[in-house]
Amino acid sequence: MELSTITMGITAFAGVITILKVAWYIINYAANNIVKPLSLSIDQLQRTTKELKALIDSVRSDQQQLNTRITVIEQAIKTIKTQVDTLWNMR
C-alpha cells in the first residue's frame, strides 16, 4: 500500500468521525433545547387540562344542584300563588 492511499483512508475515517460528532452534537442540541422544553410544556398542558376538567365537573355539579333548588322554589311559589288566589277569591 502506498502512503497516499493510507493517508486518504485516514483522512476519510477522520471525516466520518467528524460527521458523527457533528450529528451527535445536533441530536443532543435538539434533545436539550427542543424536545425537553416541549415535553415540559406538554406536561404543564396536561396538568392544566386536568384542572380545567375538574373545575368544569364542579361547575356542572353546582349547576345541577341549583337547577334542583330552582325547581323546588318554583313549585313552592306555585303553591303559594294558588293559596293566595284562593284567599283572594274568598273575600
C-alpha positions in Angstrom: 0.0 0.0 0.0 1.2 3.4 -0.8 1.5 6.2 1.7 -1.0 8.3 -0.2 -3.7 5.5 -0.1 -3.1 5.2 3.7 -3.3 8.9 4.2 -6.5 9.1 2.1 -8.0 6.3 4.2 -7.1 8.0 7.5 -8.5 11.3 6.1 -11.8 9.7 5.1 -12.0 8.0 8.5 -11.4 11.3 10.3 -14.1 12.9 8.1 -16.6 10.2 9.1 -15.7 10.7 12.8 -16.1 14.4 12.4 -19.5 13.9 10.7 -20.6 11.6 13.5 -19.5 14.1 16.2 -21.5 16.9 14.4 -24.5 14.6 14.2 -24.2 13.7 17.9 -24.0 17.4 18.8 -27.1 18.2 16.7 -29.0 15.4 18.3 -28.0 16.5 21.8 -28.8 20.1 21.0 -32.3 19.1 19.7 -32.9 16.9 22.7 -31.9 19.5 25.2 -33.2 22.7 23.5 -36.3 21.5 21.6 -37.6 18.2 22.9 -37.1 18.8 26.6 -38.9 22.2 26.7 -41.7 20.8 24.5 -42.0 17.8 26.9 -42.2 20.2 29.9 -44.8 22.3 28.1 -46.9 19.2 27.2 -46.8 18.1 30.9 -47.9 21.5 32.0 -50.7 21.5 29.5 -51.8 18.1 30.7 -51.9 19.3 34.3 -53.9 22.4 33.3 -56.3 20.3 31.3 -56.9 18.0 34.2 -57.5 21.1 36.5 -59.9 22.6 34.0 -61.8 19.3 33.7 -62.2 19.1 37.5 -63.4 22.7 37.5 -65.9 22.1 34.8 -67.2 19.0 36.6 -67.6 21.1 39.7 -69.5 23.8 37.9 -71.8 21.2 36.3 -72.5 19.7 39.7 -73.2 23.1 41.2 -75.4 24.0 38.2 -77.4 20.7 38.7 -77.9 21.5 42.4 -79.0 25.0 41.6 -81.5 23.7 39.0 -82.9 21.3 41.6 -83.3 24.1 44.1 -84.9 26.4 41.5 -87.4 23.6 40.7 -88.3 23.3 44.4 -88.7 27.1 44.7 -90.9 27.3 41.6 -93.2 24.6 43.0 -93.4 26.4 46.3 -94.2 29.7 44.5 -96.9 28.0 42.5 -98.4 26.6 45.7 -98.3 30.0 47.4 -99.9 31.6 44.4 -102.7 29.1 44.4 -103.2 29.7 48.1 -103.2 33.5 47.6 -105.7 33.2 44.7 -107.9 31.0 46.9 -107.8 33.6 49.8 -108.4 36.4 47.3 -111.4 34.7 45.9 -112.8 34.1 49.4 -113.1 37.8 50.1 
